[in-house]
Amino acid sequence: MSAALRILSAGPGATLQDGGRRGFLRFGVTGAGPMDPLAHATANLAVGAAANAAAIEVSLGGLELTAEGGSVTVAVAGGTFRLTLDDRGLPPATVVAVAPGARLSIRSGESGAWCYVAVAGRIDITPTLGSLATHTRSHLGGLAGRALVRDDLLPIASADMTDTAACALTAPWLDRPGDVIRVVLGPQDDYFAPEQIAAFFDRSWTVTTRADRMAYLLDGEPIGHGKGFNIVSDGIALGAIQVPGEGKPIVLMADRQPTGGYPKIATIIGTDLGRFAQLRPGATFRFVAASLAEAVAARRAEQAALAGPIALTPLVRTDLSSEFLLGLNLIDGVVSAGQPLALA
């Protein structure tokens, strides 16, 4: 049997996601892909995979897995989740080899809503329309178009780095406070009076519990419309911010619908999509305006950060319990008390 990952438990929202399904939006097929593209790419690059390779996306519901048929080296990156391997604590961003029978547990921690488990090798599942990205509403991609559940088996092709020592993954670009989210206005900002656009930027907004891979609904003082709240339906970009009749913004995310008929006051810039996605329900933030030039510069800086090797720092084990020590061979040899030692 070749190496594979076995899902031992999975909370709601654990799916397979690669870089997304491209070229089918005109047919009504949403691209899906990671909620936090930067964290997804970071995890993949840390184990030598392509930035857009398939990885497991984990939500606040958590995940537990093991390896079968051989060790599988994985990288975990994203929000500050709690990681353990056989009850040994690991950093929230880490690279570690999961041996057969070992249990890697990922649970929600201090902050963040999503993290990614990338593999050294390739998740060997047949793509749908050229992608493994899971879109559960249309049952496309991943495993039968659904979220991962207990006992799912993910075959790993070309598994390597199987003897990798546990390492902390250094990725300072993932430290992204979410108190400010940058946007560019449009495409229907002309549907809002200037004072309403000013209010959009001046007011604080709160992520509600109505937040998932399709959209994050926000709470705050409503925004008024200057030209009504119905438009001829048009295409929706990732991060578009609709304002329906009630005046409270809706941010469209990875599993968004292809088209929509509410005016879109602004769109989150690409580099801030992951920053925004990592906000949990109850988080409060503000939108700030960014120019197109600023958005492009931010994207270039992000790509530059990912261009070099990702630093890995071997972990030094400090939890040396008696049970752990007794399981080791700490005797290097035996010297008889009655025999003198020979000097070299």
Secondary structure, 3 states (H helix, E strand, C coil): CCCEEEEEEECCCCEEECCCCCCCHHHCCCCCCCCCHHHHHHHHHHCCCCCCCCEEEECCCCEEEEEECCCEEEEEEEEEEEEEECCEEECCCEEEEECECCCEEEEEEEEEEEEEEEECCEECCCCECCECCCECCCCECCECCECCCCCCEEEEECCCCCCCCCEEEECHHHCCCCCEEEEEECCCHHHCCHHHHHHHHHCCEEEEEEECCCEEEEECCCCCCCCCCCCCCEECCCCEEECCCCCCCEEECCCCCCEECCCEEEEECHHHHHHHHCCCCCCEEEEEECCHHHHHHHHHHHHHHHHCCCEEEECCCCCCCHHHHHCCCCCCCCCCCCCCCCCC
